Amino acid sequence: MRREWIATSAARSAKRPDGSRRRINVPLCRFSIAWIAAPNLVFGDCKIGLAELVLHPVITYPRNTNPYAQLRELLARSNLPPPRLYSSASLSTIVRMAVEGIGVGVIPAETVRAELADGRLRVVDTTVRLPDIDFTATYENMPDNRLAAAAAEIARNIAVDWCLRP
């Protein structure tokens, strides 16, 4: 499935003693983060703010990722009561939870094109913005890791084609 091969990594590009990078990050795509919900979650007819969004559980990426940290920072600055916050390393799980109406997904709309097209999900009209997310293919920089490097290059080629689609 397309979502499964696009994986973001919280890996740091630590330096080895010889100055080389420990991990190689191959850029794939950059997407805007959207607030995604099932049609049965009620928000009203106008642009809504954070207070209305967090009346529902919020579903997003795992704790060790930038999107999660940025969301937590936004929530902390808001002085609102903390919402129920669910995180998952599986994008498919986040999407399934949003489709089931468990809460509001905080993910790129591009990752749920099919669900948006068939009406199982919608983008919530909100004033709340989070920074874009960069997807990368990350692998260890090791001499015997040529297969991972080749797979990352294939992923980059597929991502470029996929990201350019309407």
N, C-alpha and C positions, 0 to 999 in steps of 0.2 A: 504494500500500500504506500502511496506517495508520502503520507505523513511520517511513516516509520523510517524512511531512509533519510529524511531531513531531521537531523538531530543536533540540538544545540549543546555546546559543551561549556561547562564552567571551568574547564582546565586552564591553568595559568601557563603562560609561555615562559617557564622558568629557564634560566641559563645554566648550562653545564659549566664545569670548571674551565673547559677549553673555549668558552664563549658561545658555543653553538646552542640553539634552542632545543629544549627537551621535547617539546611537542610542536607539531606543525599544524597550523590552523588554515585550512583552505576555505576562503569565503565562498558561500553558496548564494544566499539571497538576503536582502534586508526587507523587513515588513513592518508596517505600522501595527501597533497593538490595538485591538478593538474589544469592546464589551459585547459579548455574544450571548443570546438567550433564546430559549424555546418560546414560541408564540404565546403559550399559556401563562408565562410570567408577566404580571401586570406592572406597568411603569407609568401609564398616563400618556397624554397625547403630545406633550411638548418636550424640548430637551430637558433631560433630568441631570441632577447633580449627584455627587458622591453619596450624600445622605440617603437618597432614594435607591441607589444601586446596592448599597450594603444592607438594605433590608432583607436581601436574599443572600444565601451563602455565595462566596466568591471562590471560583475554581481556576487554578493556574498552575504554572510550572513548579518544579521542586524548589525547596528552600535554598539550595546551593547555586541558584541561577540569578542572573541580573534582573530578569523580569519580576521574580518573586521579591527580591530586595527592594526594587523600585516601587512595587506595589505596597510593601510593608511601610516604606518611608512615606509614601503618599497618605496611607491610612493613619500613621502616627502623627503627621502634621495636621490632620483634619480635626483632631480633638473629638471625633465621633466615637461612640462605643465600638469596641473591636467587633468586626463581623466574624461569622464562622468562615474560616479560610481553609479550603482544601487544596492540597498540592499533589501533583502526580508527575512522575517522569514519563508517563505514557500519554502522548498527545491523543491517541485514540480513546483512552479512558476519560480525559478531560472533555472531549467532544461528546462521548456517550452520556456523561453526567449532565452536560448542558442540554442535550437533546431530550433527556428524560425529565428535565425541568427541576433538577436538584438545586441548581443555582446558576449564577452568571459566569460564563467562561471569559477569561482575560487572555486572549490569544489572537494571533493574526487572522483576519477574515479570510485571507487567501488559503488558509489551511482547512477551511470548511466550505469551499466553493459549492460542492454538491449539496450539502445540507442547507445552504442559503438558497440555492436555486430551487430546491424542491419544497421549501417552506418549513423544514423541520427546525431551522434556526433562523434568527434575524440579528442584524446589528442594532444594538440599542443606541438610540439617538441621545447622546450625552455630551456634556461640556468637559468631561473628565478625560484627560490625555495622559498617556504614559510614553516614555521614549520608545523608539523603534527597536526591533530585535534583529540581531544579525545571526543568521544560521551559518554554521561552519561544519566541515568534516574535519575532525581532529584525530591525529594519529601520532604515535611515538616516533621520534626521530632516531631510528636505529638502523644500522646497516642491513639487517636481515628483514626489514619491514617494507620491502618493495611492493608486496601485494596490497598493503594498506595504502601506500602512496598511489598505486594505480586505481584502487577503489575510490579514493578521494577525488582523483582527477575525473573519473567516470561520473561521480556524484556532482562535481562542479559542472560538467557538460550538460547533464540532465537538468540541473537546477537552472542554468542559464536559459535553456529552452523553455522550461516550465514557467520561470519568472517572466518571460517575455510574452507568454500567452495572454490573451484578453480575459 
